Amino acid sequence: MTRTSIVYLMYHELELAGRKFSQSDPGCMRYVLPIEAFRQQMKWMKCSGFRGLSVGEALKSPAGPAVCITFDDGCETDLIAAAPVLIESDFHATFYVAAGFLGKRGYMTLEQLQELSALGFEIGCHSMTHPYFSDLAEAELKREIVDAKQRIEQIVGHGIQHLSCPGGRYDRRTLDVATWAGFMTVANSEVRANSSATNRQRLGRVAVLRGLSLDGFAAICRGEGLWKKRLQQRMRGTVQRALGNNAYDKLRAALLG
């Protein structure tokens, strides 16, 4: 990783005592992080001199230690758990919201999304209903990207510029539609750091998984060992392409279960 490269962290729901999860299947649970683990990670960043940036800020490749903090899905814990810790740490972040999930159990309401935006956090789009973009027909793809963007913009009262792909799955059509819709960036889940030279339609991110040690988190922030994670990801990708998204997900669920 070069000095101008920044790791983009990918979070999802946070676990709070006594609160039910938005989704509890094994595939989703591996992305759910206890609030205390998240708090410790932010504390380590602060004490180690790292800054927490939004996507818009990270694109400027600022000097000094920094990571980009992103959240997918639009869970209620974005506002009630993540936001207070980020504010306390003086960190920024980008929250990618699935527009069609708003108001459902475990996800933010429209008013909560407005509140999160009013706090100064950057809001992005994570589709309408969370399908894999590469599986969709043209009309469905436009609804999931274009219509979702418009709906979120109507709620927060301003334009949004950043899109993340559910499951990290995308194709050339996805990028074309995203560009046509007016998105500046498209993020996936390919393990790598990003720099000013990175294609803004292919921003990589590193998932922060349940059970990750603090030492492991520190290594990710420093960009250490990402090549190993990338190699493992490529091996999984080979199986995924051979089986197709649906069959691959069923196999993964059986293995995790």
Summary of the structure (lengths in Angstrom):
residues: 257
radius of gyration: 17.1
end to end distance: 35.3
largest distance: 47.9
contacts: 835
relative contact order: 0.15
helix: 47%
strand: 15%
